[in-house]
Amino acid sequence: MNLALWIVTGLLAVAYLLGGGAKVLIREEKLVALGPSARWAEDFGAGAVKAIGALEALAAVGLVLPAALDVAPVLVPPAALGLALIMLGAAVVRIRRHEARFMPVDLAYLALCAFVAWGRLGPESLIR
């Protein structure tokens, strides 16, 4: 179980670090132009998109570094829960924008974040 949690955590960290970094570094107009799944950014200001990206990137770091360095591993579950909340918000935006075809991906990320939070709070806690 610990190995599965580490694999999922690592994949989530890479995905959110890349996605969050893109939101921070790429202008909103270029982000929207990347494709139909990124058109949600039209509903938000440039600052809000950058804030979402910064939160995603910080949470990605919070998923891995505390546990890997064994410094405050108690931060891993809140980072995973924070990302789950971001994905819950993403699903709400998808519903509001009538973009249900993109919502399964958001819900899959939410489930993976919840799995990491549950695993690190419960049976495979890093805090012993």
Secondary structure, DSSP 8 states (H G I E B T S, - for coil): -HHHHHHHHHHHHHHHHHHHHHHHHS-HHHHHTT-GGGGGGGGS-HHHHHHHHHHHHHHHHHHHHHHHHTS-GGGHHHHHHHHHHHHHHHHHHHHHTT-GGGHHHHHHHHHHHHHHHHHHHTTT-S--
